[in-house]
Amino acid sequence: MKLNRIIFTVLAGALTLSSCSDFLDENPKGQLSNANFFSSQDELNMAVYALYSQVTNTQVNTNPWIWRWAGDDLTTTTGSNKQAYEETDGFHPSNTNKGVDALWNTSYSVIKAANYIVESASKTPTSQNEINIAIGQAKVWRAIQYFYLVRAFGPLPMNLTGDIDYERPLSSVADVYAQIEKDLKDAIELLPTSYTGEPRNVSGANVYVTKQAAMSALVAVYMAEGGWPLNNNSKYAEAAAMAKQVIDGVESGVYEYIIEPSYYDVYAPSHNYSKECVLGINFGTKFGYWWEDSQMSSCNMYVSLGGWGDGLGEIQFWKDFPEGVRKDATYNKKVLYDNGRNTTPGDPNNGKLMDWWEKCAPGYNEYQPLFRIWSVCDGPSDYDYTKPASGVMCTDQRHRLIRYSEVLLWYAEAQARSTGTPDALAYKCLNKVRTRAGEAEVSGLSAADFADLCVKEHGWEVAGYWVALVSRREDQLRMNTLKDNFDRRKANAAIEVAPGVSVKEKVTIPQSQNWENEKTIYLPYPSFDSELNGNLKR
């Protein structure tokens, strides 16, 4: 496709970089001049396509998301090539951890591509509406990358222009959040509520970011500011007000979002363009607009069953997860032993459906809950754990960064925290999520209990979904409860998973390792970049 070749040329010339200092500081106009890059609408489109190619690159595999393993929902296979996951899961990632490097580098490559558009798009000889759309996309994705980075690393070197400065000072967490807010507020003013035509709209779903999607992202940012480390309680009122605007828009039919009636459809390939997805990342194997594809479909399968074993379930979180359709759609109820990949002639267990804690099958030794999420890789059909997985590794599976169920929960929690009493709409929102999950409606709760239940519900909604804008790890960051994970892993008590069966986590924390507050919570700055910029010290 000609468009793919054009995008590749743009990326190769302007965005292919090897270190974070380049992502932070190098001016892309050194490779492509404003005069010939933004001389037409087609070239403005190319810049946005190049931006989206960098966005997809942040989520094409698990490496940039290894920091999410610090949450209490995720663990990994021990041994093999899983050192980076084990380090983060055990709260001691090194500054050479591949996940640290991948998050830093991919995020700053998006920021660089966004900066180029923000600086240059206004000069394009095209309509103001088209200029607004391009700048709006850039500002949203720049904000989102800084939102990821500030929660992973804390203080950051911020670059909004592309100028060269190898000694760029760190901006405080509060200052980074202020810039994130500004970008999203600007985008809300610039962006339309819907798009037509591919690649902006695919199968009836808005692929480009809309006004209401930017509003929802801002709700998530306000929620984060309301908790640790800023603890700015006034942000909960702002979160509730913004979320209500989105909800009111849905109720009036202005915004397109829905709650899927069945939780099985939340991540299903058959519902790839579900309107429950508020903000998503498209992958291009089907449409070819950005050539990267999602490589997540083997990430949760056990290594012993032919998968990668990157993301397995933590036992206590799995045990505490309420029974019902949401749990059944999140975890495999049973594990199909062998999947045709490790067949031992005469093995009576081949093809048997087993509980994940069973130990009768030779070679099957992970003994962790198995996520159903990311196992939806059987082509046009949805995943069925009673049948062998396809083994397909790369798909056009859409990543759901924000779902409408999350907006409902954010409103409910924020409204309760900001006013001291959950209102009728807050109960309606919470109960809508609960009933879809197979849980009973609640009523008459104190504001504190209500808000805490909203946090739990959100954790169950995004369990194991490490690409979400707000994962379980970020809920725990905001609530300042990550130390609970640390203490539990260090104690490593056996957990009863069935009558007479108790299991321990495989990834543990040594008794000699101590909790060091921010040093333990945040990732170390990448080693290479720390050598170039003396400000990148923890």
Salt bridges, closest charged atoms under 4 A:
ASP25 OD1 - ARG168 NH2 3.37
ASP72 OD1 - ARG472 NE 2.79
ASP89 OD2 - ARG489 NH1 3.16
GLU119 OE1 - LYS29 NZ 3.26
GLU130 OE1 - ARG200 NH2 2.74
ASP163 OD1 - ARG168 NH2 3.42
GLU181 OE1 - LYS185 NZ 3.29
GLU181 OE2 - LYS235 NZ 2.75
ASP183 OD2 - ARG142 NE 2.83
ASP186 OD2 - LYS139 NZ 2.69
ASP186 OD2 - LYS182 NZ 2.98
GLU238 OE2 - LYS235 NZ 3.33
ASP248 OD2 - LYS244 NZ 2.87
ASP265 OD2 - HIS271 NE2 3.45
GLU276 OE2 - ARG403 NH1 2.75
GLU276 OE1 - ARG436 NH1 2.93
ASP310 OD1 - LYS82 NZ 3.41
GLU314 OE1 - ARG488 NH1 3.18
GLU314 OE2 - ARG489 NH2 2.75
GLU323 OE2 - LYS327 NZ 3.02
ASP328 OD2 - LYS333 NZ 3.91
ASP355 OD1 - LYS334 NZ 2.99
GLU358 OE1 - LYS352 NZ 3.70
GLU406 OE1 - HIS458 NE2 2.74
GLU413 OE2 - ARG417 NE 2.73
GLU413 OE2 - ARG478 NH1 2.62
GLU439 OE1 - ARG326 NH2 2.74
GLU439 OE2 - ARG434 NH1 3.44
ASP452 OD1 - ARG417 NH2 3.61
GLU457 OE1 - ARG326 NH2 2.78
GLU457 OE2 - ARG434 NH1 2.68
GLU461 OE2 - ARG326 NH1 2.88
GLU461 OE1 - ARG403 NH1 3.12
GLU461 OE1 - ARG436 NH2 3.52
GLU474 OE1 - ARG68 NE 2.69
GLU474 OE2 - ARG473 NH1 3.05
ASP475 OD2 - HIS458 ND1 2.62
ASP475 OD1 - ARG478 NH2 3.82
ASP487 OD2 - LYS483 NZ 2.91
